[in-house]
Amino acid sequence: MMTIFSKNVLVYINFSHINLHEPYKIKSYPVPFSRCPAVQHEIDKMLDWQIIERSDSHYNNPLVTVIKADGSIRLCLDARKLNTVILPTRDASPPIDDILAKFNNKNIFSFLDFSSGYWQSPLDPSVRQYTNILYDRRSYQFCIVFFGLNVSNAAIGKGLEVTFVNLAAIM
């Protein structure tokens, strides 16, 4: 897996507060037989890229398969139950007007491609158990922040903030 964060600025995302609760297991949604080979291919790719890892967690969230515009499969975790036990982070992105105002009198611009952007922020190992999914009788847990968590946007913002602060310090 490629990451925008070097070892020096790696930020592990931890769910700040977890409500006390019992382990839960939500029944997985059925995967259409025609999608099974593509889903297994995606699982294998995510294992190779260390996006997910095998798990023995006592939690289970449903796996959702979505067909992307190009016909490939996206694997998602239905995080509705998980989001009820994670207390949300209160960090927020700045208003777009504030961001655009900083471009005044600037001559050189660049951009960052954030495709698979959520896959750039690793989850703290202590909270990975809560992200468990089940496919083909095997349990997996996420090693990275993924879309759908109530802390996902704040996690990406926190990672970028640390990255750019460290980048500014060496320039």
C-alpha positions in Angstrom: 0.0 0.0 0.0 1.3 3.5 -0.8 0.8 6.1 1.8 1.2 9.9 1.8 2.4 9.8 5.3 6.1 8.9 5.9 7.1 7.0 9.1 8.0 10.4 10.7 4.5 11.8 10.4 2.4 8.7 10.6 -0.9 9.4 12.5 -2.8 6.4 13.9 -6.5 7.2 14.1 -8.1 6.1 17.3 -11.8 6.4 18.1 -11.5 9.0 20.9 -14.4 7.5 23.0 -16.3 4.3 22.7 -19.6 4.0 24.5 -19.7 0.9 26.8 -21.5 -1.9 25.1 -21.7 -5.6 24.5 -20.1 -7.2 21.5 -22.5 -7.3 18.6 -22.9 -9.4 15.5 -25.1 -8.1 12.7 -26.0 -10.6 10.1 -24.2 -10.0 6.8 -26.1 -9.2 3.7 -26.1 -11.9 1.0 -23.7 -11.4 -1.8 -25.1 -12.3 -5.2 -23.5 -15.4 -6.6 -22.5 -13.5 -9.8 -20.4 -11.0 -7.7 -18.6 -13.6 -5.6 -15.4 -13.9 -7.8 -15.1 -10.1 -8.0 -15.6 -9.8 -4.2 -13.0 -12.4 -3.5 -10.6 -10.7 -5.9 -11.2 -7.4 -4.0 -10.7 -9.1 -0.6 -7.4 -10.6 -1.8 -6.3 -7.2 -3.1 -7.2 -5.5 0.1 -5.3 -8.1 2.1 -2.2 -7.7 -0.2 -2.4 -3.9 0.3 -2.9 -4.3 4.1 -6.2 -2.5 3.9 -7.8 -5.4 5.9 -6.4 -8.3 7.9 -7.8 -11.5 9.2 -9.6 -11.1 12.5 -11.0 -13.0 15.5 -13.1 -10.1 16.7 -16.3 -10.5 18.7 -18.0 -7.8 16.6 -19.5 -8.0 13.1 -20.7 -5.3 10.7 -22.4 -6.2 7.5 -20.4 -6.1 4.2 -22.0 -4.2 1.4 -21.0 -4.7 -2.2 -21.4 -1.8 -4.6 -20.9 -1.8 -8.4 -18.8 1.2 -9.4 -19.4 3.2 -12.6 -16.6 1.3 -14.3 -18.2 -2.1 -13.5 -15.7 -3.0 -10.7 -16.7 -3.8 -7.2 -16.4 -1.6 -4.1 -16.5 -3.3 -0.7 -18.1 -1.2 2.0 -18.8 -1.7 5.7 -22.3 -0.9 6.9 -21.1 1.2 9.9 -24.5 2.2 11.3 -24.1 0.2 14.5 -20.4 1.0 14.8 -21.2 4.7 14.5 -23.6 4.4 17.5 -20.8 3.3 19.8 -18.2 5.8 18.5 -18.5 9.3 19.9 -18.0 11.6 17.0 -14.9 13.9 16.7 -15.8 17.6 16.6 -13.0 18.6 14.2 -14.4 20.2 11.0 -13.1 21.3 7.7 -12.7 25.1 7.2 -15.4 26.9 5.2 -14.6 26.9 1.4 -14.6 30.7 1.5 -11.7 30.7 4.0 -9.7 28.3 1.9 -10.3 30.2 -1.4 -9.3 33.5 0.3 -5.8 32.1 0.9 -5.3 31.8 -2.9 -5.3 35.6 -3.3 -2.1 36.9 -5.0 -0.7 33.4 -5.5 0.9 32.4 -8.8 1.8 28.7 -8.5 -0.8 26.1 -7.8 -0.7 22.3 -7.4 -3.2 19.6 -6.6 -3.4 16.3 -4.7 -5.2 13.3 -6.0 -7.2 11.8 -3.1 -8.4 8.7 -4.9 -8.7 6.1 -2.1 -7.9 8.9 0.3 -9.4 7.2 3.3 -7.0 4.4 2.8 -4.2 6.7 3.7 -4.9 6.9 7.4 -4.1 3.8 9.5 -6.4 2.8 12.3 -4.9 2.3 15.7 -4.6 -1.5 16.3 -6.7 -1.2 19.5 -9.8 -0.2 17.6 -9.6 -2.4 14.5 -11.7 -5.1 16.2 -14.8 -2.9 15.9 -14.5 -2.8 12.1 -14.9 -6.5 11.6 -16.7 -7.9 8.5 -17.5 -11.4 7.5 -17.2 -12.9 4.0 -17.3 -16.5 3.0 -17.2 -17.6 6.7 -13.9 -15.6 7.2 -13.6 -12.6 9.4 -11.6 -9.5 8.4 -11.0 -6.2 10.1 -9.9 -2.9 8.6 -6.4 -1.6 9.2 -7.2 1.9 7.8 -9.9 4.5 8.1 -12.7 3.9 5.6 -15.6 5.9 4.3 -18.7 5.8 6.4 -17.3 6.2 9.9 -18.5 9.2 11.8 -14.8 10.1 12.3 -13.6 9.5 8.7 -13.5 13.2 7.6 -11.9 14.3 10.8 -9.3 11.6 10.5 -8.3 12.6 7.0 -8.1 16.2 8.1 -5.9 15.3 11.0 -3.6 13.3 8.8 -3.3 16.1 6.3 -2.8 18.7 9.0 0.2 16.8 10.5 1.6 16.1 7.0 1.5 19.8 5.9 2.7 21.2 9.2 5.7 18.9 9.0 6.2 19.7 5.3 6.1 23.5 6.1 8.7 22.9 8.9 11.3 21.5 6.4 10.7 24.1 3.6 
